[in-house]
Amino acid sequence: MFILELSFSDEPDRLAARPAHRERLQALHQEGRLVMAGPFADDSGAMLIFDVPDAEAFAAIVAEDPYYRTPGVTITSQREWSPIVR
């Protein structure tokens, strides 16, 4: 699994790009590649957990979604995660 952590600013482009991003997330979830995702309660950022076979698959997901390059969205952390309870 891989965890992606984002931070947000008040840039209006971020809110404009969000609907298409959320559609991508729904598709990834239906495919079983996204376990869960959502913003922090204060909307300062978000956490996403992906269930993909390797770092290359994770990198491809990030590269394919323009939201992660949108002004107002910053990737603050990308980490492989090994949960012991699922």
C-alpha positions as CSV (number, residue, x, y, z in Angstrom):
1,M,0.0,0.0,0.0
2,F,1.0,3.6,-0.5
3,I,0.0,6.8,1.3
4,L,-0.2,10.1,-0.4
5,E,-0.5,13.2,1.8
6,L,-1.5,16.6,0.3
7,S,-1.6,20.1,1.6
8,F,-3.9,22.8,0.2
9,S,-3.8,26.5,-0.2
10,D,-6.7,28.9,-1.0
11,E,-5.8,28.9,-4.7
12,P,-9.1,28.9,-6.7
13,D,-7.7,26.6,-9.3
14,R,-7.7,23.8,-6.7
15,L,-11.4,24.0,-6.2
16,A,-12.1,24.2,-10.0
17,A,-10.0,21.0,-10.5
18,R,-11.5,19.0,-7.6
19,P,-14.7,17.6,-9.3
20,A,-12.6,15.8,-12.0
21,H,-10.2,14.6,-9.4
22,R,-13.0,13.1,-7.3
23,E,-14.3,11.3,-10.3
24,R,-10.9,9.7,-10.8
25,L,-10.8,8.7,-7.2
26,Q,-14.2,7.1,-7.5
27,A,-13.0,5.1,-10.5
28,L,-9.8,4.0,-8.6
29,H,-11.9,3.0,-5.7
30,Q,-14.2,0.9,-7.8
31,E,-11.2,-0.8,-9.4
32,G,-9.9,-1.6,-5.9
33,R,-6.8,0.5,-6.3
34,L,-7.9,3.3,-3.8
35,V,-8.7,2.1,-0.3
36,M,-9.8,5.5,1.1
37,A,-9.3,9.2,0.6
38,G,-10.5,12.4,2.0
39,P,-9.7,15.9,3.3
40,F,-8.6,16.7,6.8
41,A,-11.3,18.3,8.9
42,D,-9.8,21.7,8.6
43,D,-9.4,21.4,4.8
44,S,-5.7,22.0,5.1
45,G,-4.9,18.9,3.0
46,A,-5.9,15.3,2.4
47,M,-4.8,11.7,2.9
48,L,-5.2,9.0,0.3
49,I,-4.4,5.3,0.7
50,F,-3.7,3.2,-2.4
51,D,-3.6,-0.5,-2.7
52,V,-1.3,-1.1,-5.7
53,P,1.4,-3.8,-6.4
54,D,4.4,-1.5,-6.5
55,A,5.9,2.0,-6.6
56,E,5.7,2.2,-10.3
57,A,1.9,1.6,-10.3
58,F,1.6,4.2,-7.5
59,A,3.7,6.7,-9.5
60,A,1.5,6.2,-12.6
61,I,-1.6,7.0,-10.6
62,V,-0.1,10.2,-9.4
63,A,1.2,11.2,-12.8
64,E,-2.1,10.5,-14.5
65,D,-4.1,12.9,-12.3
66,P,-3.5,16.6,-13.1
67,Y,-5.0,17.6,-9.8
68,Y,-1.7,16.8,-8.1
69,R,0.0,19.5,-10.2
70,T,-2.7,22.0,-9.8
71,P,-1.8,25.4,-8.1
72,G,-3.0,25.1,-4.5
73,V,-2.2,21.4,-4.2
74,T,1.2,20.3,-2.8
75,I,2.3,16.7,-2.3
76,T,3.8,16.7,1.2
77,S,4.5,13.0,1.5
78,Q,4.5,9.8,-0.5
79,R,5.3,6.7,1.4
80,E,5.0,2.9,1.1
81,W,3.0,1.5,4.0
82,S,2.8,-2.0,5.4
83,P,-0.4,-2.3,7.6
84,I,-0.5,-5.1,10.0
85,V,-4.3,-5.0,10.5
86,R,-6.6,-4.8,7.4
